[in-house]
Amino acid sequence: MESKTTPSNLGAVVSVRGSVVDIRFNAHLPPIYTLLHAKEGKIAIEVLAQLDTHRVRGIALTDTQGLVRGNAVEDTGGPLKAPVGKATLSRMFDVFGNAIDRQAEPTDVQWRTVHRAPPELARRSTKSEIFETGIKLIDVLVPIERGGKAGLFGGAGVGKTVLLTEMIHNMIEHQKGVSIFCGIGERCREGEELYRDMKAAGVLPNMVMVFGQMNEPPGSRFRVGLAALTMAEYFRDDEHRDVLLLIDNIFRFIQAGMEVSGLMGQMPSRLGYQPTMGTELSGLEERIANTDTGAITSIQAVYVPADDLTDPAAVHTFSHLSASIVLSRKRASEGLFPAIDLLQSSSKMATSAIVGERHYLLGQEIRRTLAQYENLKDIIAMLGLEQLAPEDRKVVARARRLERFLTQPFFATEKFSGIKGKLVSLKDSLDGCERILRDEFKDYPESALYMIGAIDEAKEKAKNVKPVAKAESAPKTDAKGDPKAAGNSEPKAKPEPQPKAKPKPEVEHAAANTHAS
């Protein structure tokens, strides 16, 4: 970003320690958050502390290679700014507002500070409305609030980015407002792929992308989220449009803050996190809000270190969200995608007053059925399905069919799975779950319900699966097979034959004879 003021206040570099730079100003000490430029604007530094009457300490937002003591530093006279305006649509930017899509810089834009206050309480809207995603499991059990915040929690490799990409594909076409994607500390490859996919889908004209990926210094990653939010606030407050803000990954924002805090010499808190983590996260999350002029709906991927949901980063993020979608490594290993943990995920929108009586009661019944099945799993593992009471066996059959019906082929993974993606309406999702709970599909093999869209597709799929379903008595096990096939595995009776235990007394007699001799 070019300086918009004349160089009236100059300083000199006193020390450089990695990304931390101390600068001396003799005339005027710059305020906190002021942006400084060195090496003719190639190096950007943000002031984070005033050490004394003449020295400030800042964090570099760019690489500090080539910066030496004595280098001149220019005070820009203001904080870091982001470009806002209609000219930003269909473009890709970095944290400084520079275009990184190999096109000319946008001209008809305003520049606004990234450090802004959240909207006042009097301006906030309290209307609750459901935001449909077209993903069965989310729409039925973890509904997302229009103008709310939803988090996708999961460890490495369980499908956070894939699920986020699928949501973009499903929602962006029906989203009448603007979509803003913010990449914080993730892979550069993913940003480039997303840009190409959105261009191919024809939705780029209503989208803005802002990236500060994992190759950037911590200062840049720490501020890129605020730059994206500034753009989102422009469309909400000035253009009066609804905004869909997608952030990948909130944990990387916290991690960048932890790095900056450590570099600035602050005492770390529990597990090495910065002592100001709660304040920094609130500064970002509280700006995502509904107002009387428009709404910002945010979907955020949240990496969970070592799959530990009690990690401070995950705990602090949970408190800001209206829907928490927890991804499970166990479900992913079973091939049940999206690998959402149905019992750990929750939404504040899942109340009868918001989603309606039928939807609410159906969601509760699904959770109850799945919870009962979870409790019965240990008994099934030890004694087998046939040892359960008839009523419990029915619960298991319903739960397993529900689990498979709530899987869904994604448009984002078509080229890998070879299965055409499906978009399912909330009505079809609720009807399917209701019919499974009424035992309408108890005679259908489980595999007929796996990776389908609406429930009626199971009938067509069952025609091809029927020969496999008849061979239930065979000891063949299928990852998505029938529970009866798994439950009727009669070889459990094989440990019975006792004749082989007879040689034991002979050994004892032989031992007795040797002792006698």
Secondary structure as the mmCIF struct_conf table of DSSP 4:
data_model
#
loop_
_struct_conf.conf_type_id
_struct_conf.id
_struct_conf.beg_label_comp_id
_struct_conf.beg_label_asym_id
_struct_conf.beg_label_seq_id
_struct_conf.end_label_comp_id
_struct_conf.end_label_asym_id
_struct_conf.end_label_seq_id
BEND BEND1 THR A 5 THR A 5
STRN STRN1 LEU A 10 ARG A 17
TURN_TY1_P TURN_TY1_P1 GLY A 18 SER A 19
STRN STRN2 VAL A 20 PHE A 25
BEND BEND2 ASN A 26 ALA A 27
HELX_LH_PP_P HELX_LH_PP_P1 LEU A 29 PRO A 31
TURN_TY1_P TURN_TY1_P2 ILE A 32 TYR A 33
STRN STRN3 THR A 34 ALA A 38
TURN_TY1_P TURN_TY1_P3 LYS A 39 LYS A 42
STRN STRN4 ILE A 43 GLN A 50
BEND BEND3 ASP A 52 HIS A 54
STRN STRN5 ARG A 55 ALA A 60
BEND BEND4 LEU A 61 THR A 62
TURN_TY1_P TURN_TY1_P4 GLN A 65 GLY A 66
TURN_TY1_P TURN_TY1_P5 ARG A 69 GLY A 70
STRN STRN6 ALA A 72 PRO A 79
STRN STRN7 LYS A 81 VAL A 84
BEND BEND5 GLY A 85 GLY A 85
HELX_RH_3T_P HELX_RH_3T_P1 LYS A 86 THR A 88
TURN_TY1_P TURN_TY1_P6 LEU A 89 SER A 90
STRN STRN8 MET A 92 PHE A 93
TURN_TY1_P TURN_TY1_P7 VAL A 95 PHE A 96
BEND BEND6 GLY A 97 GLY A 97
STRN STRN9 ALA A 99 ALA A 99
BEND BEND7 ASP A 101 GLN A 103
HELX_LH_PP_P HELX_LH_PP_P2 ALA A 104 PRO A 106
BEND BEND8 ASP A 108 ASP A 108
STRN STRN10 GLN A 110 THR A 113
BEND BEND9 VAL A 114 VAL A 114
HELX_LH_PP_P HELX_LH_PP_P3 ALA A 117 GLU A 120
HELX_RH_3T_P HELX_RH_3T_P2 LEU A 121 ARG A 123
STRN STRN11 ARG A 124 ARG A 124
STRN STRN12 ILE A 130 PHE A 131
BEND BEND10 GLY A 134 GLY A 134
HELX_RH_AL_P HELX_RH_AL_P1 LYS A 136 LEU A 141
BEND BEND11 VAL A 142 VAL A 142
HELX_LH_PP_P HELX_LH_PP_P4 PRO A 143 PRO A 143
STRN STRN13 ILE A 144 GLU A 145
TURN_TY1_P TURN_TY1_P8 ARG A 146 GLY A 147
BEND BEND12 GLY A 148 GLY A 148
STRN STRN14 LYS A 149 GLY A 154
TURN_TY1_P TURN_TY1_P9 ALA A 156 GLY A 157
BEND BEND13 VAL A 158 GLY A 159
HELX_RH_AL_P HELX_RH_AL_P2 LYS A 160 ILE A 172
TURN_TY1_P TURN_TY1_P10 GLU A 173 HIS A 174
BEND BEND14 GLY A 177 GLY A 177
STRN STRN15 VAL A 178 ILE A 184
BEND BEND15 GLY A 185 GLY A 185
HELX_RH_AL_P HELX_RH_AL_P3 CYS A 188 ALA A 201
TURN_TY1_P TURN_TY1_P11 GLY A 202 GLY A 202
HELX_RH_3T_P HELX_RH_3T_P3 LEU A 204 ASN A 206
STRN STRN16 MET A 207 GLY A 212
TURN_TY1_P TURN_TY1_P12 MET A 214 ASN A 215
BEND BEND16 GLU A 216 GLU A 216
HELX_RH_AL_P HELX_RH_AL_P4 PRO A 218 ASP A 237
TURN_TY1_P TURN_TY1_P13 ASP A 238 ASP A 238
BEND BEND17 GLU A 239 GLU A 239
STRN STRN17 VAL A 243 ASP A 248
HELX_RH_AL_P HELX_RH_AL_P5 ILE A 250 LEU A 263
TURN_TY1_P TURN_TY1_P14 MET A 264 GLY A 265
HELX_LH_PP_P HELX_LH_PP_P5 GLN A 266 PRO A 268
HELX_RH_3T_P HELX_RH_3T_P4 ARG A 270 GLY A 272
TURN_TY1_P TURN_TY1_P15 PRO A 275 THR A 276
HELX_RH_AL_P HELX_RH_AL_P6 MET A 277 GLU A 285
TURN_TY1_P TURN_TY1_P16 GLU A 286 ARG A 287
BEND BEND18 ILE A 288 ILE A 288
STRN STRN18 THR A 291 THR A 291
BEND BEND19 ASP A 292 THR A 293
STRN STRN19 ILE A 296 TYR A 303
HELX_RH_3T_P HELX_RH_3T_P5 PRO A 305 ASP A 307
TURN_TY1_P TURN_TY1_P17 LEU A 309 THR A 310
BEND BEND20 ASP A 311 ASP A 311
HELX_RH_AL_P HELX_RH_AL_P7 PRO A 312 PHE A 318
TURN_TY1_P TURN_TY1_P18 SER A 319 HIS A 320
BEND BEND21 SER A 322 SER A 322
STRN STRN20 ALA A 323 VAL A 326
STRN STRN21 LEU A 327 LEU A 327
HELX_RH_AL_P HELX_RH_AL_P8 ARG A 329 SER A 333
TURN_TY1_P TURN_TY1_P19 GLU A 334 GLY A 335
BEND BEND22 PHE A 337 PRO A 338
STRN STRN22 ILE A 340 ILE A 340
TURN_TY1_P TURN_TY1_P20 LEU A 342 GLN A 344
STRN STRN23 SER A 346 SER A 347
TURN_TY1_P TURN_TY1_P21 LYS A 348 MET A 349
BEND BEND23 THR A 351 THR A 351
HELX_RH_AL_P HELX_RH_AL_P9 SER A 352 VAL A 355
HELX_RH_AL_P HELX_RH_AL_P10 GLU A 357 LEU A 383
HELX_RH_3T_P HELX_RH_3T_P6 LEU A 385 GLN A 387
BEND BEND24 LEU A 388 LEU A 388
HELX_RH_AL_P HELX_RH_AL_P11 PRO A 390 PHE A 405
TURN_TY1_P TURN_TY1_P22 LEU A 406 LEU A 406
BEND BEND25 PHE A 411 PHE A 411
TURN_TY1_P TURN_TY1_P23 ALA A 412 THR A 413
HELX_RH_AL_P HELX_RH_AL_P12 GLU A 414 SER A 417
HELX_RH_AL_P HELX_RH_AL_P13 LEU A 426 LEU A 437
TURN_TY1_P TURN_TY1_P24 ARG A 438 ASP A 443
BEND BEND26 TYR A 444 TYR A 444
HELX_RH_3T_P HELX_RH_3T_P7 GLU A 446 LEU A 449
TURN_TY1_P TURN_TY1_P25 TYR A 450 MET A 451
BEND BEND27 GLY A 453 ALA A 454
TURN_TY1_P TURN_TY1_P26 ILE A 455 ASP A 456
HELX_RH_AL_P HELX_RH_AL_P14 GLU A 457 LYS A 470
HELX_RH_3T_P HELX_RH_3T_P8 ALA A 471 SER A 473
BEND BEND28 ALA A 474 ALA A 474
TURN_TY1_P TURN_TY1_P27 ALA A 479 LYS A 480
HELX_RH_AL_P HELX_RH_AL_P15 PRO A 483 GLY A 487
TURN_TY1_P TURN_TY1_P28 ASN A 488 ASN A 488
HELX_RH_3T_P HELX_RH_3T_P9 GLU A 490 ALA A 493
TURN_TY1_P TURN_TY1_P29 LYS A 494 PRO A 495
HELX_RH_3T_P HELX_RH_3T_P10 PRO A 499 ALA A 501
TURN_TY1_P TURN_TY1_P30 LYS A 502 LYS A 502
HELX_RH_AL_P HELX_RH_AL_P16 PRO A 503 ALA A 516
#
